[in-house]
Amino acid sequence: MTAGTAGRGSHAIDPTDPNFEQEPTVFLARVSGTGAGRITRVEWDFDGTGSYAESSRIGDVDSSVQLATTHTFAKPGTYFVAVRVTSQKEGDAKAAYTLVQNLGRVRIVVR
C-alpha cells in the first residue's frame, strides 16, 4: 500500500493558521493473489481501531486488483492506516469458512 497527498504536493502546513484545512491523502492498494484465490473484498481502517469502516468496491472478482481511495484526517497526529484484503479460492465472498485475509499497513504523520 502506498500513500501520498492529493493536490498541491509536498509543502508546509500550519495548523494554527485560521484558514487551515487538512488535505486529503490518497491511498493506493496494489493486491496480487498469492494462491489463496480471488479477491472478494478490500476494507480500510483509517483510525487504527480495527473497525474497517470503509470498503472499496471491486468490479470483477479477480486474483489481482489496484484500488485507490482518499481520506482526510480531522486532526494532526500519527496514524497507522491498514488495508484488509479478503480472498476466496473460487471468489465466493459468502463462503465464510474458506476466506483468507491479509493486512497491509502504512504510517501517516499529519502535522
Beta strands, then each sheet from edge to edge (+ up, - down):
strand 1: 2-5
strand 2: 25-32
strand 3: 38-45
strand 4: 54-56
strand 5: 64-71
strand 6: 77-88
strand 7: 99-110
sheet 1: 1+ 2- 5+
sheet 2: 4+ 3- 6+ 7-
end
